[in-house]
């Protein structure tokens, strides 16, 4: 039966995580358990199981409750292929080799079985007090990490110059990068005539920062 329209054939790859296009990820499962954003499955083939991941331990459960970090994950295991996407956002793949990556939780789509995670807090004097601190997810270990971006991202070398970004535009940064919150509070801020860019994140050290061309889409928080 002929099919007419714009579509593509499935892309084969030797890697367990592979992009079918810039908005659709395929994960090959081989009796391992990966974690992915809840609700991100769009299709699967084979014997695949899904389970709510929870916080992964009492310590992280307490951190999620105290920080309001709203990233909600599911466990996926079995033997087969699962296809993941999130609101047709673009997907970026990063391979960790016994390393770590700090991410905005809203941008995490999925990560491999060999990667663990925790919640971290950014501090920064008056900026920290005004914002209540910003919370991100630190991923560490070996394996693939899939992130979503609202548009094609930009990779910045933070060692080249003082680097600052909107907290919602900063997608992730590599190990070796230091962060703190920066504020620009003045009389205009107090009288409601500020630019709207009062609090930013400051990046330094050695490494890179990935920035998306957007302050992020509104994503309703999934309970649990």
TIRO-2110 file (N, C-alpha, C; in Angstrom, 1 decimal):
// TIRO-2110
0.8, -1.2, 0.0, N, 1, A
0.0, 0.0, 0.0, CA, 1, A
0.9, 1.2, 0.0, C, 1, A
0.8, 2.1, -1.0, N, 2, A
1.6, 3.3, -1.0, CA, 2, A
1.2, 4.3, 0.0, C, 2, A
2.2, 5.0, 0.6, N, 3, A
1.9, 6.0, 1.6, CA, 3, A
2.4, 7.4, 1.0, C, 3, A
1.5, 8.3, 1.0, N, 4, A
1.9, 9.6, 0.5, CA, 4, A
2.0, 10.7, 1.6, C, 4, A
3.0, 11.5, 1.5, N, 5, A
3.2, 12.5, 2.6, CA, 5, A
4.7, 12.6, 3.0, C, 5, A
4.9, 13.5, 3.9, N, 6, A
6.3, 13.7, 4.4, CA, 6, A
6.5, 12.8, 5.6, C, 6, A
7.4, 11.8, 5.5, N, 7, A
7.8, 10.9, 6.6, CA, 7, A
9.2, 10.4, 6.3, C, 7, A
9.7, 9.7, 7.3, N, 8, A
11.1, 9.1, 7.1, CA, 8, A
11.1, 7.7, 7.6, C, 8, A
12.0, 6.9, 7.1, N, 9, A
12.2, 5.6, 7.6, CA, 9, A
13.0, 5.6, 8.9, C, 9, A
12.9, 4.5, 9.7, N, 10, A
13.6, 4.4, 10.9, CA, 10, A
15.1, 4.4, 10.6, C, 10, A
15.9, 5.1, 11.4, N, 11, A
17.3, 5.2, 11.3, CA, 11, A
18.0, 4.2, 12.2, C, 11, A
18.9, 3.3, 11.6, N, 12, A
19.6, 2.3, 12.4, CA, 12, A
20.9, 2.9, 12.8, C, 12, A
21.4, 2.5, 14.0, N, 13, A
22.6, 3.0, 14.6, CA, 13, A
23.2, 1.9, 15.5, C, 13, A
24.5, 1.9, 15.6, N, 14, A
25.1, 0.9, 16.6, CA, 14, A
25.0, 1.4, 18.0, C, 14, A
24.7, 2.7, 18.2, N, 15, A
24.6, 3.3, 19.5, CA, 15, A
23.3, 3.0, 20.2, C, 15, A
23.2, 2.9, 21.5, N, 16, A
22.0, 2.6, 22.2, CA, 16, A
21.0, 3.8, 22.1, C, 16, A
21.6, 5.0, 22.1, N, 17, A
20.8, 6.3, 22.0, CA, 17, A
21.1, 6.8, 20.6, C, 17, A
20.1, 7.1, 19.8, N, 18, A
20.3, 7.6, 18.4, CA, 18, A
19.2, 8.5, 18.0, C, 18, A
19.5, 9.6, 17.3, N, 19, A
18.5, 10.5, 16.8, CA, 19, A
17.9, 10.0, 15.5, C, 19, A
16.5, 9.9, 15.5, N, 20, A
15.8, 9.6, 14.3, CA, 20, A
15.7, 10.9, 13.4, C, 20, A
15.6, 12.0, 14.0, N, 21, A
15.7, 13.3, 13.5, CA, 21, A
16.0, 14.3, 14.6, C, 21, A
15.9, 15.6, 14.4, N, 22, A
16.4, 16.4, 15.5, CA, 22, A
15.4, 16.6, 16.6, C, 22, A
14.2, 15.9, 16.5, N, 23, A
13.2, 16.0, 17.5, CA, 23, A
12.7, 14.6, 18.1, C, 23, A
13.3, 13.6, 17.6, N, 24, A
12.8, 12.2, 18.0, CA, 24, A
14.0, 11.3, 18.3, C, 24, A
14.0, 10.7, 19.5, N, 25, A
15.1, 9.9, 20.0, CA, 25, A
14.7, 8.4, 20.0, C, 25, A
15.6, 7.6, 19.6, N, 26, A
15.4, 6.1, 19.7, CA, 26, A
16.4, 5.6, 20.7, C, 26, A
15.9, 4.7, 21.6, N, 27, A
16.8, 4.1, 22.6, CA, 27, A
16.6, 2.6, 22.4, C, 27, A
17.7, 1.9, 22.2, N, 28, A
17.8, 0.4, 22.1, CA, 28, A
17.9, -0.1, 23.5, C, 28, A
17.0, -0.9, 23.9, N, 29, A
17.0, -1.5, 25.2, CA, 29, A
17.6, -3.0, 25.1, C, 29, A
18.5, -3.3, 26.0, N, 30, A
19.0, -4.7, 26.0, CA, 30, A
19.1, -5.1, 27.5, C, 30, A
17.9, -5.3, 28.1, N, 31, A
17.9, -5.7, 29.5, CA, 31, A
18.6, -4.8, 30.5, C, 31, A
18.5, -3.5, 30.1, N, 32, A
19.0, -2.4, 31.0, CA, 32, A
17.9, -1.5, 31.3, C, 32, A
18.0, -0.7, 32.4, N, 33, A
17.0, 0.2, 32.8, CA, 33, A
17.5, 1.7, 32.6, C, 33, A
16.8, 2.4, 31.8, N, 34, A
17.1, 3.8, 31.6, CA, 34, A
16.0, 4.6, 32.3, C, 34, A
16.3, 5.9, 32.4, N, 35, A
15.3, 6.8, 33.0, CA, 35, A
15.0, 7.9, 32.0, C, 35, A
13.7, 8.3, 31.9, N, 36, A
13.3, 9.3, 31.0, CA, 36, A
12.2, 10.2, 31.6, C, 36, A
12.0, 11.3, 31.0, N, 37, A
11.0, 12.2, 31.5, CA, 37, A
9.6, 11.5, 31.3, C, 37, A
8.8, 11.6, 32.4, N, 38, A
7.5, 11.0, 32.3, CA, 38, A
6.6, 11.6, 31.2, C, 38, A
6.0, 10.7, 30.5, N, 39, A
5.1, 11.1, 29.4, CA, 39, A
5.9, 11.3, 28.1, C, 39, A
7.2, 11.0, 28.0, N, 40, A
7.9, 11.3, 26.8, CA, 40, A
7.9, 10.2, 25.7, C, 40, A
7.3, 9.0, 26.1, N, 41, A
7.3, 7.9, 25.1, CA, 41, A
6.2, 8.2, 24.0, C, 41, A
6.6, 8.1, 22.8, N, 42, A
5.7, 8.3, 21.7, CA, 42, A
5.4, 7.0, 20.9, C, 42, A
6.3, 6.0, 21.1, N, 43, A
6.1, 4.7, 20.4, CA, 43, A
7.2, 3.7, 21.0, C, 43, A
6.9, 2.4, 20.8, N, 44, A
7.9, 1.4, 21.2, CA, 44, A
7.6, 0.2, 20.4, C, 44, A
8.7, -0.7, 20.3, N, 45, A
8.6, -2.0, 19.6, CA, 45, A
9.3, -3.0, 20.5, C, 45, A
8.7, -4.2, 20.7, N, 46, A
9.3, -5.2, 21.5, CA, 46, A
8.6, -5.3, 22.9, C, 46, A
9.3, -5.9, 23.8, N, 47, A
8.8, -6.1, 25.2, CA, 47, A
9.4, -5.0, 26.1, C, 47, A
8.7, -4.0, 26.3, N, 48, A
9.2, -2.8, 27.0, CA, 48, A
8.3, -2.5, 28.1, C, 48, A
8.9, -2.2, 29.3, N, 49, A
8.1, -1.9, 30.5, CA, 49, A
8.4, -0.5, 31.0, C, 49, A
7.3, 0.1, 31.6, N, 50, A
7.4, 1.5, 32.1, CA, 50, A
7.0, 1.5, 33.6, C, 50, A
7.8, 2.2, 34.4, N, 51, A
7.5, 2.3, 35.8, CA, 51, A
7.9, 3.7, 36.3, C, 51, A
7.0, 4.2, 37.2, N, 52, A
7.3, 5.5, 37.8, CA, 52, A
8.6, 5.4, 38.6, C, 52, A
9.6, 6.3, 38.4, N, 53, A
10.9, 6.2, 39.0, CA, 53, A
11.0, 6.8, 40.4, C, 53, A
10.0, 7.6, 40.8, N, 54, A
10.1, 8.2, 42.1, CA, 54, A
11.4, 9.1, 42.3, C, 54, A
11.8, 9.4, 43.5, N, 55, A
12.9, 10.2, 43.7, CA, 55, A
14.2, 9.5, 43.8, C, 55, A
14.1, 8.1, 43.9, N, 56, A
15.3, 7.3, 44.0, CA, 56, A
16.1, 7.4, 45.3, C, 56, A
15.4, 7.3, 46.4, N, 57, A
16.0, 7.3, 47.7, CA, 57, A
15.4, 8.4, 48.6, C, 57, A
15.5, 8.2, 49.9, N, 58, A
15.0, 9.2, 50.8, CA, 58, A
15.6, 10.6, 50.7, C, 58, A
16.9, 10.6, 50.5, N, 59, A
17.6, 11.9, 50.5, CA, 59, A
17.2, 12.7, 49.3, C, 59, A
17.0, 12.1, 48.1, N, 60, A
16.6, 12.8, 47.0, CA, 60, A
15.1, 13.2, 47.1, C, 60, A
14.3, 12.3, 47.7, N, 61, A
12.9, 12.6, 47.9, CA, 61, A
12.7, 13.9, 48.7, C, 61, A
13.5, 14.0, 49.8, N, 62, A
13.5, 15.2, 50.7, CA, 62, A
13.9, 16.4, 49.9, C, 62, A
15.0, 16.3, 49.1, N, 63, A
15.4, 17.4, 48.3, CA, 63, A
14.4, 17.9, 47.3, C, 63, A
13.7, 16.9, 46.6, N, 64, A
12.6, 17.3, 45.7, CA, 64, A
11.5, 18.0, 46.4, C, 64, A
11.2, 17.5, 47.6, N, 65, A
10.1, 18.2, 48.3, CA, 65, A
10.4, 19.6, 48.8, C, 65, A
11.7, 19.7, 49.2, N, 66, A
12.1, 21.0, 49.8, CA, 66, A
12.4, 22.0, 48.7, C, 66, A
12.9, 21.6, 47.5, N, 67, A
13.4, 22.5, 46.5, CA, 67, A
12.3, 22.8, 45.5, C, 67, A
11.3, 21.9, 45.4, N, 68, A
10.3, 22.1, 44.3, CA, 68, A
10.8, 21.7, 42.9, C, 68, A
12.0, 21.0, 42.9, N, 69, A
12.5, 20.6, 41.6, CA, 69, A
11.5, 19.6, 40.9, C, 69, A
10.9, 20.1, 39.8, N, 70, A
9.7, 19.4, 39.3, CA, 70, A
10.0, 18.3, 38.3, C, 70, A
11.3, 18.0, 38.0, N, 71, A
11.5, 16.9, 37.0, CA, 71, A
11.0, 15.6, 37.5, C, 71, A
10.1, 15.0, 36.7, N, 72, A
9.5, 13.7, 37.1, CA, 72, A
9.9, 12.6, 36.1, C, 72, A
10.5, 11.5, 36.6, N, 73, A
11.1, 10.5, 35.7, CA, 73, A
10.3, 9.2, 35.7, C, 73, A
10.5, 8.4, 34.7, N, 74, A
10.0, 7.1, 34.6, CA, 74, A
11.1, 6.2, 34.3, C, 74, A
11.1, 4.9, 34.8, N, 75, A
12.0, 3.9, 34.4, CA, 75, A
11.5, 3.1, 33.2, C, 75, A
12.4, 2.8, 32.3, N, 76, A
12.1, 2.0, 31.1, CA, 76, A
13.0, 0.9, 31.0, C, 76, A
12.5, -0.4, 30.8, N, 77, A
13.4, -1.5, 30.7, CA, 77, A
12.8, -2.5, 29.8, C, 77, A
13.5, -3.6, 29.5, N, 78, A
13.0, -4.7, 28.6, CA, 78, A
14.0, -4.9, 27.5, C, 78, A
13.4, -5.5, 26.4, N, 79, A
14.2, -5.7, 25.2, CA, 79, A
13.4, -5.2, 24.0, C, 79, A
13.9, -4.2, 23.4, N, 80, A
13.2, -3.6, 22.3, CA, 80, A
13.7, -2.2, 22.0, C, 80, A
12.8, -1.4, 21.4, N, 81, A
13.2, 0.0, 21.0, CA, 81, A
12.1, 0.9, 21.6, C, 81, A
12.5, 2.0, 22.2, N, 82, A
11.5, 3.0, 22.6, CA, 82, A
11.9, 4.3, 22.0, C, 82, A
10.8, 5.1, 21.6, N, 83, A
11.0, 6.3, 20.9, CA, 83, A
10.5, 7.4, 21.8, C, 83, A
11.3, 8.5, 22.0, N, 84, A
11.0, 9.5, 23.0, CA, 84, A
11.1, 10.9, 22.3, C, 84, A
10.2, 11.8, 22.8, N, 85, A
10.2, 13.1, 22.3, CA, 85, A
9.5, 14.0, 23.4, C, 85, A
9.6, 15.3, 23.3, N, 86, A
8.9, 16.2, 24.3, CA, 86, A
8.5, 17.5, 23.6, C, 86, A
7.2, 17.6, 23.3, N, 87, A
6.7, 18.8, 22.7, CA, 87, A
7.4, 19.3, 21.4, C, 87, A
7.9, 18.3, 20.7, N, 88, A
8.6, 18.6, 19.4, CA, 88, A
9.8, 19.5, 19.6, C, 88, A
10.4, 19.5, 20.8, N, 89, A
11.6, 20.3, 21.0, CA, 89, A
12.8, 19.5, 20.3, C, 89, A
13.8, 20.3, 20.1, N, 90, A
15.0, 19.7, 19.5, CA, 90, A
15.8, 18.9, 20.6, C, 90, A
16.5, 17.8, 20.2, N, 91, A
17.1, 16.9, 21.1, CA, 91, A
18.6, 16.9, 20.9, C, 91, A
19.4, 17.0, 22.0, N, 92, A
20.8, 17.0, 21.9, CA, 92, A
21.4, 15.8, 22.7, C, 92, A
22.3, 15.1, 22.1, N, 93, A
22.9, 13.9, 22.8, CA, 93, A
24.3, 14.2, 23.3, C, 93, A
24.6, 13.8, 24.5, N, 94, A
25.9, 14.0, 25.1, CA, 94, A
26.4, 12.7, 25.7, C, 94, A
27.6, 12.3, 25.4, N, 95, A
28.1, 11.0, 25.9, CA, 95, A
29.1, 11.3, 27.1, C, 95, A
28.7, 10.8, 28.2, N, 96, A
29.6, 11.0, 29.4, CA, 96, A
30.5, 9.8, 29.6, C, 96, A
31.8, 10.0, 29.9, N, 97, A
32.7, 8.9, 30.2, CA, 97, A
33.3, 9.2, 31.6, C, 97, A
32.6, 8.6, 32.6, N, 98, A
33.0, 8.8, 34.0, CA, 98, A
33.2, 10.3, 34.3, C, 98, A
32.2, 11.1, 34.0, N, 99, A
32.2, 12.5, 34.1, CA, 99, A
30.9, 13.0, 34.6, C, 99, A
30.7, 14.3, 34.7, N, 100, A
29.5, 14.8, 35.2, CA, 100, A
29.0, 16.0, 34.4, C, 100, A
27.7, 16.2, 34.5, N, 101, A
27.1, 17.3, 33.7, CA, 101, A
26.0, 17.9, 34.6, C, 101, A
25.9, 19.2, 34.7, N, 102, A
24.8, 19.8, 35.4, CA, 102, A
23.8, 20.4, 34.5, C, 102, A
22.5, 20.1, 34.7, N, 103, A
21.5, 20.5, 33.7, CA, 103, A
20.3, 21.2, 34.4, C, 103, A
19.6, 22.0, 33.6, N, 104, A
18.3, 22.5, 34.0, CA, 104, A
17.4, 21.3, 33.9, C, 104, A
16.7, 21.0, 35.0, N, 105, A
15.9, 19.8, 35.0, CA, 105, A
14.8, 19.8, 33.9, C, 105, A
14.3, 20.9, 33.5, N, 106, A
13.3, 21.0, 32.5, CA, 106, A
13.8, 20.5, 31.1, C, 106, A
15.1, 20.5, 31.0, N, 107, A
15.7, 20.1, 29.7, CA, 107, A
16.1, 18.6, 29.6, C, 107, A
16.0, 17.9, 30.7, N, 108, A
16.4, 16.5, 30.7, CA, 108, A
15.4, 15.6, 30.1, C, 108, A
15.7, 14.9, 29.0, N, 109, A
14.8, 14.0, 28.4, CA, 109, A
15.0, 12.5, 28.8, C, 109, A
16.2, 12.1, 28.8, N, 110, A
16.5, 10.7, 29.2, CA, 110, A
18.0, 10.5, 29.5, C, 110, A
18.3, 9.5, 30.3, N, 111, A
19.8, 9.2, 30.5, CA, 111, A
19.9, 7.7, 30.7, C, 111, A
21.2, 7.2, 30.4, N, 112, A
21.5, 5.8, 30.3, CA, 112, A
21.6, 5.1, 31.7, C, 112, A
21.7, 3.8, 31.6, N, 113, A
21.6, 3.0, 32.9, CA, 113, A
22.8, 3.3, 33.8, C, 113, A
24.0, 3.7, 33.2, N, 114, A
25.2, 3.9, 33.9, CA, 114, A
25.3, 5.3, 34.5, C, 114, A
24.2, 6.1, 34.5, N, 115, A
24.3, 7.4, 35.0, CA, 115, A
23.4, 7.6, 36.2, C, 115, A
23.9, 8.3, 37.2, N, 116, A
23.1, 8.6, 38.4, CA, 116, A
22.8, 10.1, 38.5, C, 116, A
22.0, 10.5, 39.4, N, 117, A
21.6, 11.9, 39.4, CA, 117, A
21.4, 12.4, 40.8, C, 117, A
21.5, 13.7, 41.0, N, 118, A
21.2, 14.3, 42.3, CA, 118, A
20.8, 15.8, 42.0, C, 118, A
20.2, 16.4, 43.0, N, 119, A
19.7, 17.8, 42.9, CA, 119, A
20.7, 18.7, 43.6, C, 119, A
21.1, 19.8, 42.9, N, 120, A
22.1, 20.7, 43.4, CA, 120, A
21.5, 22.1, 43.5, C, 120, A
22.0, 22.9, 44.4, N, 121, A
21.6, 24.3, 44.6, CA, 121, A
22.6, 25.3, 44.3, C, 121, A
22.3, 26.3, 43.5, N, 122, A
23.2, 27.4, 43.3, CA, 122, A
23.0, 28.5, 44.3, C, 122, A
24.1, 29.1, 44.8, N, 123, A
24.0, 30.2, 45.8, CA, 123, A
24.6, 31.4, 45.2, C, 123, A
24.3, 32.6, 45.8, N, 124, A
24.9, 33.8, 45.3, CA, 124, A
24.5, 35.0, 46.0, C, 124, A
24.7, 35.1, 47.3, N, 125, A
24.6, 36.3, 48.1, CA, 125, A
23.2, 36.9, 48.0, C, 125, A
23.0, 38.2, 47.6, N, 126, A
21.7, 38.8, 47.5, CA, 126, A
20.9, 38.2, 46.4, C, 126, A
21.5, 37.8, 45.3, N, 127, A
20.8, 37.1, 44.2, CA, 127, A
20.1, 35.8, 44.7, C, 127, A
20.9, 35.1, 45.5, N, 128, A
20.4, 33.8, 46.1, CA, 128, A
19.2, 34.1, 47.0, C, 128, A
19.3, 35.2, 47.8, N, 129, A
18.2, 35.5, 48.7, CA, 129, A
17.0, 35.9, 48.0, C, 129, A
17.1, 36.7, 46.9, N, 130, A
16.0, 37.1, 46.1, CA, 130, A
15.3, 36.0, 45.4, C, 130, A
16.1, 35.1, 44.8, N, 131, A
15.5, 34.0, 44.0, CA, 131, A
15.2, 32.7, 44.8, C, 131, A
15.7, 32.7, 46.1, N, 132, A
15.5, 31.5, 46.8, CA, 132, A
16.4, 30.4, 46.5, C, 132, A
17.4, 30.7, 45.6, N, 133, A
18.4, 29.7, 45.1, CA, 133, A
17.8, 29.0, 43.9, C, 133, A
18.6, 28.6, 43.0, N, 134, A
18.2, 27.9, 41.8, CA, 134, A
18.6, 26.4, 41.9, C, 134, A
17.8, 25.5, 41.5, N, 135, A
18.0, 24.1, 41.7, CA, 135, A
18.2, 23.4, 40.3, C, 135, A
19.2, 22.6, 40.2, N, 136, A
19.4, 21.9, 38.9, CA, 136, A
19.7, 20.4, 39.2, C, 136, A
19.8, 19.6, 38.2, N, 137, A
20.1, 18.2, 38.3, CA, 137, A
21.6, 18.0, 37.8, C, 137, A
22.3, 17.3, 38.7, N, 138, A
23.7, 16.9, 38.4, CA, 138, A
23.6, 15.4, 37.9, C, 138, A
24.1, 15.1, 36.7, N, 139, A
24.2, 13.8, 36.2, CA, 139, A
25.7, 13.3, 36.2, C, 139, A
25.9, 12.1, 36.7, N, 140, A
27.3, 11.7, 36.8, CA, 140, A
27.4, 10.2, 36.5, C, 140, A
28.5, 9.8, 35.8, N, 141, A
28.7, 8.4, 35.5, CA, 141, A
29.2, 8.3, 34.0, C, 141, A
28.8, 7.2, 33.4, N, 142, A
29.1, 6.9, 32.0, CA, 142, A
27.9, 6.5, 31.2, C, 142, A
27.7, 7.1, 30.1, N, 143, A
26.6, 6.7, 29.2, CA, 143, A
26.0, 7.9, 28.5, C, 143, A
24.9, 7.7, 27.9, N, 144, A
24.3, 8.8, 27.1, CA, 144, A
23.4, 9.6, 27.9, C, 144, A
23.3, 10.9, 27.6, N, 145, A
22.4, 11.9, 28.2, CA, 145, A
21.7, 12.6, 27.0, C, 145, A
20.3, 12.6, 27.0, N, 146, A
19.5, 13.3, 26.0, CA, 146, A
18.9, 14.5, 26.6, C, 146, A
19.1, 15.6, 26.0, N, 147, A
18.5, 16.9, 26.5, CA, 147, A
17.6, 17.5, 25.4, C, 147, A
16.6, 18.2, 25.8, N, 148, A
15.8, 18.9, 24.9, CA, 148, A
16.1, 20.4, 24.9, C, 148, A
16.0, 21.1, 23.8, N, 149, A
16.2, 22.5, 23.7, CA, 149, A
15.1, 23.1, 22.9, C, 149, A
14.7, 24.3, 23.3, N, 150, A
13.7, 25.1, 22.5, CA, 150, A
14.4, 25.8, 21.4, C, 150, A
14.7, 25.1, 20.3, N, 151, A
15.5, 25.7, 19.2, CA, 151, A
16.9, 25.2, 19.3, C, 151, A
17.7, 25.5, 18.2, N, 152, A
19.1, 25.1, 18.1, CA, 152, A
20.0, 25.8, 19.2, C, 152, A
20.7, 25.1, 20.0, N, 153, A
21.5, 25.8, 21.1, CA, 153, A
22.8, 26.3, 20.6, C, 153, A
23.4, 27.1, 21.5, N, 154, A
24.7, 27.7, 21.3, CA, 154, A
25.7, 27.1, 22.4, C, 154, A
26.9, 26.7, 21.9, N, 155, A
27.9, 26.2, 22.9, CA, 155, A
28.9, 27.3, 23.1, C, 155, A
29.1, 27.7, 24.4, N, 156, A
30.0, 28.8, 24.8, CA, 156, A
31.1, 28.3, 25.6, C, 156, A
32.3, 28.7, 25.3, N, 157, A
33.5, 28.4, 26.1, CA, 157, A
33.6, 29.4, 27.2, C, 157, A
33.3, 29.0, 28.5, N, 158, A
33.3, 30.0, 29.6, CA, 158, A
34.6, 30.5, 30.0, C, 158, A
35.7, 29.9, 29.5, N, 159, A
37.1, 30.3, 29.9, CA, 159, A
37.5, 31.5, 29.1, C, 159, A
36.8, 31.8, 28.0, N, 160, A
37.2, 32.8, 27.0, CA, 160, A
36.9, 34.2, 27.6, C, 160, A
35.8, 34.4, 28.3, N, 161, A
35.4, 35.7, 28.8, CA, 161, A
34.4, 35.5, 29.9, C, 161, A
34.2, 36.5, 30.8, N, 162, A
33.1, 36.3, 31.8, CA, 162, A
31.8, 36.0, 31.1, C, 162, A
31.1, 35.0, 31.5, N, 163, A
29.9, 34.5, 30.8, CA, 163, A
28.7, 34.5, 31.8, C, 163, A
27.6, 35.0, 31.3, N, 164, A
26.3, 35.1, 32.0, CA, 164, A
25.2, 34.7, 31.2, C, 164, A
24.1, 34.1, 31.8, N, 165, A
23.0, 33.6, 31.1, CA, 165, A
21.7, 33.7, 31.9, C, 165, A
20.6, 33.8, 31.2, N, 166, A
19.3, 33.6, 31.9, CA, 166, A
19.2, 32.2, 32.4, C, 166, A
18.7, 32.1, 33.6, N, 167, A
18.6, 30.7, 34.3, CA, 167, A
17.8, 29.8, 33.5, C, 167, A
16.8, 30.2, 32.8, N, 168, A
16.0, 29.3, 32.0, CA, 168, A
16.5, 29.0, 30.6, C, 168, A
17.5, 29.9, 30.2, N, 169, A
18.1, 29.6, 28.9, CA, 169, A
19.3, 28.7, 29.0, C, 169, A
19.9, 28.7, 30.2, N, 170, A
21.1, 27.8, 30.4, CA, 170, A
20.6, 26.4, 30.5, C, 170, A
21.0, 25.6, 29.5, N, 171, A
20.5, 24.2, 29.4, CA, 171, A
21.4, 23.3, 30.3, C, 171, A
22.7, 23.3, 30.1, N, 172, A
23.6, 22.5, 30.9, CA, 172, A
25.0, 23.0, 30.8, C, 172, A
25.9, 22.5, 31.7, N, 173, A
27.3, 22.9, 31.6, CA, 173, A
28.1, 21.8, 32.1, C, 173, A
29.4, 21.8, 31.6, N, 174, A
30.3, 20.6, 31.9, CA, 174, A
31.0, 20.7, 33.2, C, 174, A
31.6, 19.6, 33.6, N, 175, A
32.4, 19.6, 34.9, CA, 175, A
33.5, 20.6, 34.7, C, 175, A
34.0, 21.2, 35.8, N, 176, A
35.0, 22.2, 35.7, CA, 176, A
34.5, 23.6, 35.6, C, 176, A
33.2, 23.8, 35.3, N, 177, A
32.5, 25.1, 35.3, CA, 177, A
32.0, 25.4, 36.6, C, 177, A
32.3, 26.7, 37.1, N, 178, A
31.8, 27.2, 38.4, CA, 178, A
30.6, 28.1, 38.1, C, 178, A
29.7, 28.1, 39.0, N, 179, A
28.5, 28.9, 38.9, CA, 179, A
28.1, 29.7, 40.1, C, 179, A
27.5, 30.8, 39.9, N, 180, A
26.9, 31.5, 41.0, CA, 180, A
25.8, 32.4, 40.5, C, 180, A
25.0, 32.9, 41.3, N, 181, A
23.9, 33.8, 40.9, CA, 181, A
24.4, 35.3, 41.0, C, 181, A
24.0, 36.1, 40.0, N, 182, A
24.4, 37.5, 39.9, CA, 182, A
23.1, 38.3, 39.9, C, 182, A
23.1, 39.4, 40.6, N, 183, A
22.0, 40.3, 40.6, CA, 183, A
22.3, 41.7, 40.2, C, 183, A
21.4, 42.4, 39.6, N, 184, A
21.6, 43.8, 39.2, CA, 184, A
20.4, 44.6, 39.9, C, 184, A
20.5, 44.8, 41.2, N, 185, A
19.4, 45.5, 41.9, CA, 185, A
19.8, 46.9, 42.1, C, 185, A
18.9, 47.9, 41.6, N, 186, A
19.2, 49.3, 41.8, CA, 186, A
17.9, 50.0, 42.0, C, 186, A
17.9, 51.3, 42.0, N, 187, A
16.7, 52.1, 42.2, CA, 187, A
15.6, 51.7, 41.3, C, 187, A
15.9, 51.5, 40.0, N, 188, A
14.9, 51.2, 39.0, CA, 188, A
14.2, 49.8, 39.3, C, 188, A
15.0, 48.9, 39.8, N, 189, A
14.4, 47.6, 40.2, CA, 189, A
13.4, 47.8, 41.3, C, 189, A
13.7, 48.6, 42.3, N, 190, A
12.8, 48.8, 43.4, CA, 190, A
11.6, 49.6, 43.0, C, 190, A
11.6, 50.4, 42.0, N, 191, A
10.5, 51.2, 41.6, CA, 191, A
9.7, 50.6, 40.4, C, 191, A
10.1, 49.3, 40.1, N, 192, A
9.4, 48.6, 39.0, CA, 192, A
9.7, 49.0, 37.6, C, 192, A
10.9, 49.6, 37.4, N, 193, A
11.3, 50.1, 36.1, CA, 193, A
12.6, 49.4, 35.6, C, 193, A
12.8, 48.2, 36.1, N, 194, A
13.9, 47.4, 35.8, CA, 194, A
13.8, 46.8, 34.4, C, 194, A
14.9, 46.2, 33.9, N, 195, A
14.9, 45.7, 32.5, CA, 195, A
14.2, 44.3, 32.4, C, 195, A
13.9, 43.7, 33.6, N, 196, A
13.4, 42.3, 33.6, CA, 196, A
14.5, 41.3, 33.5, C, 196, A
15.8, 41.7, 33.6, N, 197, A
16.9, 40.8, 33.6, CA, 197, A
17.7, 41.0, 34.9, C, 197, A
17.0, 41.0, 36.0, N, 198, A
17.6, 41.4, 37.3, CA, 198, A
18.6, 40.3, 37.8, C, 198, A
18.2, 39.0, 37.7, N, 199, A
19.0, 37.9, 38.2, CA, 199, A
19.5, 37.0, 37.0, C, 199, A
20.8, 36.8, 37.0, N, 200, A
21.3, 35.9, 36.0, CA, 200, A
22.2, 34.9, 36.6, C, 200, A
22.7, 34.0, 35.9, N, 201, A
23.7, 33.0, 36.3, CA, 201, A
25.0, 33.4, 35.8, C, 201, A
26.1, 33.4, 36.6, N, 202, A
27.4, 33.7, 36.2, CA, 202, A
28.2, 32.4, 36.1, C, 202, A
29.0, 32.2, 35.0, N, 203, A
29.8, 31.0, 34.8, CA, 203, A
31.2, 31.3, 34.6, C, 203, A
32.1, 30.5, 35.2, N, 204, A
33.5, 30.7, 35.1, CA, 204, A
34.2, 29.3, 35.1, C, 204, A
35.5, 29.3, 35.3, N, 205, A
36.3, 28.1, 35.3, CA, 205, A
36.7, 27.6, 33.9, C, 205, A
36.8, 26.3, 33.8, N, 206, A
37.2, 25.7, 32.5, CA, 206, A
36.1, 24.8, 32.1, C, 206, A
35.6, 25.0, 30.8, N, 207, A
34.5, 24.1, 30.3, CA, 207, A
33.6, 24.9, 29.4, C, 207, A
32.4, 24.3, 29.2, N, 208, A
31.5, 24.9, 28.2, CA, 208, A
30.1, 25.0, 28.8, C, 208, A
29.3, 25.9, 28.2, N, 209, A
27.9, 26.1, 28.6, CA, 209, A
27.1, 26.0, 27.4, C, 209, A
25.9, 25.3, 27.5, N, 210, A
25.0, 25.1, 26.4, CA, 210, A
23.8, 26.0, 26.7, C, 210, A
23.5, 26.9, 25.7, N, 211, A
22.4, 27.9, 25.9, CA, 211, A
21.4, 27.7, 24.8, C, 211, A
20.1, 27.7, 25.1, N, 212, A
19.1, 27.6, 24.1, CA, 212, A
18.6, 29.0, 23.8, C, 212, A
18.0, 29.2, 22.6, N, 213, A
17.6, 30.6, 22.1, CA, 213, A
16.2, 30.9, 22.6, C, 213, A
15.9, 30.6, 23.9, N, 214, A
14.6, 30.8, 24.5, CA, 214, A
14.7, 30.7, 26.0, C, 214, A
13.8, 31.3, 26.7, N, 215, A
13.8, 31.2, 28.1, CA, 215, A
12.9, 30.0, 28.5, C, 215, A
12.7, 29.1, 27.6, N, 216, A
12.0, 27.8, 27.9, CA, 216, A
10.5, 27.9, 27.7, C, 216, A
9.9, 26.8, 27.3, N, 217, A
8.4, 26.7, 27.2, CA, 217, A
7.8, 26.4, 28.6, C, 217, A
6.6, 26.9, 28.8, N, 218, A
5.9, 26.5, 30.1, CA, 218, A
5.6, 25.0, 30.0, C, 218, A
6.0, 24.3, 31.0, N, 219, A
5.8, 22.9, 31.1, CA, 219, A
5.0, 22.6, 32.4, C, 219, A
3.8, 22.2, 32.4, N, 220, A
3.1, 21.9, 33.6, CA, 220, A
3.8, 20.8, 34.4, C, 220, A
3.9, 21.0, 35.7, N, 221, A
4.6, 20.0, 36.6, CA, 221, A
3.8, 18.8, 36.7, C, 221, A
4.4, 17.6, 36.5, N, 222, A
3.7, 16.3, 36.6, CA, 222, A
3.9, 15.9, 38.1, C, 222, A
2.8, 15.5, 38.7, N, 223, A
2.9, 15.2, 40.1, CA, 223, A
3.7, 13.9, 40.3, C, 223, A
4.4, 13.8, 41.4, N, 224, A
5.2, 12.6, 41.7, CA, 224, A
6.7, 12.8, 41.4, C, 224, A
END
